[in-house]
Amino acid sequence: MSGPSTATVEVHPEAGFVIRRAGSEDINFVIGSWLENFKRESPFAHRMNHEVFFGDYRPIILAVLGQSNVLVAEAEGLLIGSIVWGEREGRKYLHWAYVVKAQRRLGVGGSLLKATHLPVDLDGVRMTHPTFMWFSQHTKKEVRPGIFKREVARPGLEEKYPKAVHDPCAAFYLALSTGATE
């Protein structure tokens, strides 16, 4: 994590929140929300045994955090969101973005993303921890007897950011390079 927690990046008085660099006092929020929500909302992690996931995935998150930038969104002294991103060997990564449920669809996530200065359309940005919100939900519609067409039932963020690269392995490579999995 980089920078002191007192460094305000953006102020949004109309929305009632500020975005600032995460400090050591914020780390438990970032790790806890990442572990809990990724376990529940990830196509990969939600199938894992609870004890295995929480025992083995924390070091991976810590390794990623140690080589990343972290911002938090705060409203009235409470943390309401976070975003973790970085760059390595010329590649940009968006590792994690989270907004508490009660604050979603109010511009917090978009403001966090904007504050990273990543490309607005996430062109070439590697997404390492996508959740069900990222992926579109599809259904099959029968167009003729026995002939089905796949349709988007609920668009995911992948529809909004088609230039982003789904790269879940990048977080594991990052953790391996730091020795976090040994």
N, C-alpha and C positions, 0 to 999 in steps of 0.2 A: 504494500500500500504506500502511496506517496502523499507527501504534504501534510501540513498541520490541519487539525480539524477546524480551526478558526478561519481558514481561508474560504470565504464565500465566493462561489463561482457565478451564481445567478440568483437574483431576487425576483420573486413573482408576487408582489403585494396584492394584486387583484385576485390571485388564487390562494393566497395565504400560506405560501411555502417558500423556502429557500433551498438552493442546491449548493452543497459545499463538499470539499474534499473530506473523505472519511478519515477519522483518527482512530487511535487504539480503543477509545471508548465506544466506537461503533462496530467493532469487529464481531462481537457476539450476535448483533442484529443481522449483519451481512451473512455470516456463516449459518446461523440458525434458520433464517428465511430461505437461504439457498438449499440447505439440506432438506428441510421439511417440504418445501414446495417442489423441488426437483424430484424427490421420492414420490410425491403424490401425483404430480402432473407431467411426468416424463414417460414417453413410451418405453424407454430403456429402463429407468430405475423403478417404476412402479411395480414391475414384475419381480424385482429382487427381494430376497429374504430381508426382513427388517433389520435384524442384527448384523447381517453381512454388509448391507448398504451403509448403515450408520457407523459401523466399525471400520470399514475399509475406504469409504469415500471422503471422509473428513481430511485425510492427508493430501488427497488430490486437490481439494478445494484450497487448502492452505498453501500448497505449492503454486497454484494458479494465482492466488492473492499476493503471494510474495513477489511475483513478477508482473503485476498488473497495476493499473490505475483504478481507483475506486471513488465514486461519488455517492453521496446520500442526499435524499430529499427530506427536509424536516419542516414540520408544521406545529406551531405552538409547543415546541420543545420535544415533540415525539417524532421518531423516524418513521417515514411513510413510504420510503422506497430506496433502492440502491441500484447501481449499475457498475459492472466490472468489465474492463476492456484493456487491451494492450496491443503492442506491436512486437514482433519478433522476426528476425531475418527478413525484413521487408514485408511481412504479412500482417494485416490488421485482424484482430480478434475481438469479437463481442462474446464474452464468456457467460454473463448472467445479467439479467435485468429483472427487477421485482418491484411491484407496487402493492401495498396492502389493499385488500379487496375493497374496502370502503372508499378508497381514493382513486380507484381505476376509472378510466374514461373522463378524467378531469384535467388531463394535460400533464400529469406528473411524469409518466413514462416518456412521452415525447420530449419534454423539457430535459429530462436526464439524458436521453439520446443526443439531443442537440448540443448539450454541454460537453459531450465527449469530443466533438469536432470530427467524428467519423463521417464518411460520406452520407449525405442525407438519404440516399437511396440504398445505402449499405452495399454499394457496388464492390464486389470482391472481398467484402468482410466475411470472415469465417465465423460461423455461429457454432459454439462448442456445446451449449447446453439448452437446446430447444425443448420446449414443453408442448403439450397438446395445443396450446394457443397458437404455436408457430405453425403447426401442420393443419392443412385444410381437412375437413371431414367430408368424405365422399359417400355417395349412395349409387346404387345401380338402378337404372330406369330401363324397363323393358320397352324397346321401340318397336319390335315385332316379336312374335312368338319365338322364344329361345334366343333372341338377339338383345343384348343389353348394352347400354351406353353408361359410362361412368360420368356422374355429374357432381359438382361441388355443392354439398348441402350447407356447409358453413365455411366461408372462406377463413383461412388462417392468415397469420402475418406473412407467411411465405408468398401469398398472393400480393401483398402490399410491397414486399421487398424481394422481387424475383431475382435480383442480381446478387443477393447474398449467397454464400456458399455454406451448405450444411456440412460441418466437419467435426463430428463428436470425438474423433480420435485425437485431435490436437491437444485437448486437456490432458490426456494420458501421456502423450509425448512430452509435454511440458513437465508433468510430474516426474516422469522417468529421468528427464534431464537434470532434475534437481536432487535426485536420490530419494524423493519422498515416498516411494513405494517399496523401498528396501527394508 
